[in-house]
Amino acid sequence: MLSKRVEIVLRAILYDKNDIKVVLKTKKQKNSQQKVTLSIDGHVYSDFKTYCSENGIMLSKKIEMIMKYIMEEKNEK
């Protein structure tokens, strides 16, 4: 159930707003971390990776923060 939710959130973040196609595959980890495989436009990925590096944050944590923000916004409505 969680992986469908993650897919919907990532599609909303990346596909609708930035015209990026996202393909998700998830594997449940024992420590409550979720491994995710994404297929993202190479230029967008490179630019975002540079942005994260310049701002001192891991790319995966930044995506996680965006996902949490969207879910908080959704729950406030």
Backbone as a printed PyTorch tensor [residue, N CA C, xyz], in Angstrom:
tensor([[[  0.8190,  -1.1970,   0.0000],
         [  0.0000,   0.0000,   0.0000],
         [  0.8630,   1.2620,   0.0000]],

        [[  1.9220,   1.2830,   0.7610],
         [  2.7950,   2.4490,   0.8290],
         [  3.4310,   2.7530,  -0.5110]],

        [[  3.8330,   1.7300,  -1.2510],
         [  4.5070,   1.9900,  -2.5200],
         [  3.5840,   2.6960,  -3.5130]],

        [[  2.3110,   2.3900,  -3.5230],
         [  1.3690,   3.0950,  -4.3950],
         [  1.2780,   4.5640,  -3.9910]],

        [[  1.2650,   4.7960,  -2.6880],
         [  1.2060,   6.1550,  -2.1700],
         [  2.4600,   6.9380,  -2.5760]],

        [[  3.6010,   6.3030,  -2.4410],
         [  4.8680,   6.9230,  -2.8260],
         [  4.8550,   7.2360,  -4.3120]],

        [[  4.3560,   6.3210,  -5.1070],
         [  4.3030,   6.5310,  -6.5540],
         [  3.4310,   7.7340,  -6.8920]],

        [[  2.2850,   7.8470,  -6.2600],
         [  1.3770,   8.9610,  -6.5240],
         [  2.0270,  10.2810,  -6.1330]],

        [[  2.6750,  10.3190,  -4.9740],
         [  3.3190,  11.5410,  -4.5120],
         [  4.4490,  11.9410,  -5.4440]],

        [[  5.2900,  10.9810,  -5.8300],
         [  6.3930,  11.3050,  -6.7260],
         [  5.9010,  11.7370,  -8.0880]],

        [[  4.8490,  11.1280,  -8.5630],
         [  4.2950,  11.5730,  -9.8510],
         [  3.8020,  13.0070,  -9.7390]],

        [[  3.1650,  13.3490,  -8.6270],
         [  2.6830,  14.7180,  -8.4270],
         [  3.8500,  15.6930,  -8.3530]],

        [[  4.9170,  15.3060,  -7.6680],
         [  6.0780,  16.1810,  -7.5190],
         [  6.7970,  16.3450,  -8.8460]],

        [[  7.1390,  15.2490,  -9.4550],
         [  8.0520,  15.2940, -10.5840],
         [  7.3700,  15.3310, -11.9470]],

        [[  6.3220,  14.5830, -12.1280],
         [  5.7220,  14.4960, -13.4560],
         [  4.8710,  15.7250, -13.7640]],

        [[  3.9280,  16.0020, -12.8870],
         [  2.9870,  17.0800, -13.1580],
         [  3.6520,  18.4520, -13.1470]],

        [[  4.5410,  18.6930, -12.2000],
         [  5.1000,  20.0250, -12.0510],
         [  6.3170,  20.2760, -12.9190]],

        [[  7.0830,  19.2600, -13.2390],
         [  8.3170,  19.4860, -13.9800],
         [  8.3920,  18.6840, -15.2790]],

        [[  7.2930,  18.0750, -15.6780],
         [  7.2340,  17.3200, -16.9120],
         [  8.3080,  16.2280, -16.9690]],

        [[  8.4440,  15.4720, -15.8850],
         [  9.4030,  14.3770, -15.8100],
         [  8.6340,  13.0750, -15.6230]],

        [[  9.0050,  12.0730, -16.3880],
         [  8.3740,  10.7680, -16.2420],
         [  9.0620,   9.9970, -15.1110]],

        [[  8.2850,   9.4640, -14.1910],
         [  8.8210,   8.7430, -13.0460],
         [  8.3390,   7.3030, -13.0910]],

        [[  9.2720,   6.3740, -12.9360],
         [  8.9400,   4.9600, -12.8510],
         [  9.4560,   4.4760, -11.5080]],

        [[  8.6030,   3.8350, -10.7320],
         [  8.9690,   3.4420,  -9.3770],
         [  9.0500,   1.9380,  -9.2110]],

        [[ 10.0570,   1.5110,  -8.4930],
         [ 10.1520,   0.1450,  -8.0060],
         [ 10.5950,   0.2560,  -6.5560]],

        [[  9.9340,  -0.4350,  -5.6620],
         [ 10.2910,  -0.3070,  -4.2580],
         [ 10.5750,  -1.6720,  -3.6550]],

        [[ 11.4340,  -1.6660,  -2.6440],
         [ 11.7260,  -2.8590,  -1.8720],
         [ 11.6640,  -2.4810,  -0.4080]],

        [[ 10.8790,  -3.2060,   0.3740],
         [ 10.7440,  -2.9300,   1.8000],
         [ 12.0160,  -3.3250,   2.5280]],

        [[ 12.5440,  -2.4190,   3.3190],
         [ 13.7400,  -2.6710,   4.1040],
         [ 13.3500,  -2.9110,   5.5550]],

        [[ 14.1620,  -3.6810,   6.2750],
         [ 13.8710,  -4.0120,   7.6660],
         [ 13.9060,  -2.7910,   8.5720]],

        [[ 14.7480,  -1.8210,   8.2920],
         [ 14.9090,  -0.6650,   9.1660],
         [ 13.9540,   0.4830,   8.8190]],

        [[ 12.8500,   0.2050,   8.2090],
         [ 11.7990,   1.1430,   7.7990],
         [ 12.2380,   2.1120,   6.7030]],

        [[ 13.3930,   1.9160,   6.1390],
         [ 13.8040,   2.6910,   4.9720],
         [ 13.2660,   1.9880,   3.7340]],

        [[ 12.9180,   2.7540,   2.7380],
         [ 12.3680,   2.2150,   1.5000],
         [ 13.3410,   2.5190,   0.3720]],

        [[ 13.8430,   1.4820,  -0.2870],
         [ 14.6970,   1.7000,  -1.4580],
         [ 13.7840,   1.9470,  -2.6520]],

        [[ 14.1350,   2.9680,  -3.4430],
         [ 13.3120,   3.3580,  -4.5850],
         [ 14.2090,   3.5160,  -5.7960]],

        [[ 13.7840,   2.9790,  -6.9270],
         [ 14.4960,   3.1550,  -8.1850],
         [ 13.6720,   4.0920,  -9.0580]],

        [[ 14.2910,   5.1490,  -9.5480],
         [ 13.5960,   6.1410, -10.3590],
         [ 14.1990,   6.2160, -11.7520]],

        [[ 13.3820,   6.5300, -12.7160],
         [ 13.8490,   6.8120, -14.0570],
         [ 13.5040,   8.2730, -14.3390]],

        [[ 14.5390,   9.1240, -14.3720],
         [ 14.3460,  10.5690, -14.4870],
         [ 15.2110,  11.0920, -15.6320]],

        [[ 14.7050,  12.1140, -16.3060],
         [ 15.4690,  12.7560, -17.3730],
         [ 16.8780,  13.0850, -16.8750]],

        [[ 17.8830,  12.7440, -17.6540],
         [ 19.2700,  12.9030, -17.2490],
         [ 19.6740,  14.3210, -16.9220]],

        [[ 19.1830,  15.2920, -17.6920],
         [ 19.5310,  16.6940, -17.4500],
         [ 18.9200,  17.1850, -16.1340]],

        [[ 17.6700,  16.8050, -15.9000],
         [ 16.9930,  17.2080, -14.6670],
         [ 17.7010,  16.5990, -13.4690]],

        [[ 18.0370,  15.3110, -13.5750],
         [ 18.7320,  14.6280, -12.4810],
         [ 20.0740,  15.2980, -12.1870]],

        [[ 20.8260,  15.5800, -13.2170],
         [ 22.1400,  16.1980, -13.0490],
         [ 22.0270,  17.5700, -12.3920]],

        [[ 21.0850,  18.3790, -12.8670],
         [ 20.8870,  19.7130, -12.2980],
         [ 20.4460,  19.6380, -10.8410]],

        [[ 19.5290,  18.7180, -10.5350],
         [ 19.0300,  18.5940,  -9.1650],
         [ 20.1150,  18.0470,  -8.2390]],

        [[ 20.9080,  17.1220,  -8.7330],
         [ 22.0090,  16.5730,  -7.9440],
         [ 23.0150,  17.6830,  -7.6200]],

        [[ 23.3160,  18.5260,  -8.5970],
         [ 24.2120,  19.6620,  -8.3740],
         [ 23.6130,  20.6160,  -7.3440]],

        [[ 22.3180,  20.8970,  -7.4870],
         [ 21.6290,  21.7690,  -6.5310],
         [ 21.7530,  21.2200,  -5.1120]],

        [[ 21.5060,  19.9420,  -4.9440],
         [ 21.5880,  19.3220,  -3.6150],
         [ 23.0150,  19.3910,  -3.0740]],

        [[ 23.9740,  19.1250,  -3.9150],
         [ 25.3800,  19.1710,  -3.5110],
         [ 25.7790,  20.5840,  -3.0730]],

        [[ 25.3750,  21.5760,  -3.8340],
         [ 25.7050,  22.9690,  -3.5180],
         [ 25.0410,  23.4420,  -2.2290]],

        [[ 23.9190,  22.8170,  -1.8850],
         [ 23.1780,  23.2130,  -0.6940],
         [ 23.4000,  22.2590,   0.4820]],

        [[ 24.3480,  21.3430,   0.3290],
         [ 24.7420,  20.4710,   1.4240],
         [ 23.6810,  19.5010,   1.9000]],

        [[ 22.9160,  18.9430,   0.9800],
         [ 21.8980,  17.9740,   1.3570],
         [ 21.9370,  16.7970,   0.3930]],

        [[ 21.6920,  15.6160,   0.9310],
         [ 21.6560,  14.4230,   0.0850],
         [ 20.4150,  14.4780,  -0.7940]],

        [[ 20.5600,  14.0830,  -2.0370],
         [ 19.4580,  14.0920,  -2.9880],
         [ 18.2620,  13.3120,  -2.4460]],

        [[ 18.4950,  12.1310,  -1.8930],
         [ 17.3950,  11.3020,  -1.3860],
         [ 16.6710,  11.9750,  -0.2260]],

        [[ 17.4100,  12.6790,   0.6380],
         [ 16.7800,  13.3720,   1.7660],
         [ 15.9460,  14.5490,   1.2820]],

        [[ 16.4180,  15.2430,   0.2480],
         [ 15.6620,  16.3650,  -0.3060],
         [ 14.3440,  15.8750,  -0.8910]],

        [[ 14.3670,  14.7760,  -1.6130],
         [ 13.1360,  14.2100,  -2.1660],
         [ 12.2050,  13.7890,  -1.0320]],

        [[ 12.7620,  13.1860,   0.0130],
         [ 11.9650,  12.7910,   1.1770],
         [ 11.3110,  14.0170,   1.8220]],

        [[ 12.0590,  15.1040,   1.9410],
         [ 11.5130,  16.3370,   2.5160],
         [ 10.3650,  16.8810,   1.6670]],

        [[ 10.5090,  16.8400,   0.3600],
         [  9.4570,  17.3010,  -0.5460],
         [  8.2130,  16.4340,  -0.3860]],

        [[  8.4180,  15.1260,  -0.2830],
         [  7.2880,  14.2080,  -0.1080],
         [  6.5530,  14.4890,   1.2060]],

        [[  7.3030,  14.6940,   2.2830],
         [  6.6890,  14.9990,   3.5830],
         [  5.9050,  16.3030,   3.5110]],

        [[  6.4660,  17.3040,   2.8520],
         [  5.7980,  18.5910,   2.7160],
         [  4.4610,  18.4320,   1.9940]],

        [[  4.4620,  17.7010,   0.9080],
         [  3.2250,  17.4880,   0.1460],
         [  2.1920,  16.7510,   0.9880]],

        [[  2.6220,  15.7460,   1.7320],
         [  1.6830,  14.9840,   2.5590],
         [  1.1260,  15.8590,   3.6900]],

        [[  1.9400,  16.7360,   4.2760],
         [  1.4650,  17.6510,   5.3120],
         [  0.4450,  18.6250,   4.7320]],

        [[  0.7300,  19.1420,   3.5460],
         [ -0.1990,  20.0420,   2.8620],
         [ -1.5370,  19.3410,   2.6010]],

        [[ -1.4470,  18.0940,   2.1620],
         [ -2.6590,  17.3150,   1.8630],
         [ -3.4740,  17.1070,   3.1320]],

        [[ -2.8070,  16.8050,   4.2400],
         [ -3.5160,  16.5410,   5.4850],
         [ -4.1080,  17.7960,   6.1010]],

        [[ -3.5910,  18.9730,   5.7600],
         [ -4.1370,  20.2230,   6.2760],
         [ -5.4430,  20.6160,   5.5930]],

        [[ -5.6950,  20.0900,   4.4120],
         [ -6.9030,  20.4420,   3.6540],
         [ -8.1270,  19.7620,   4.1760]]])
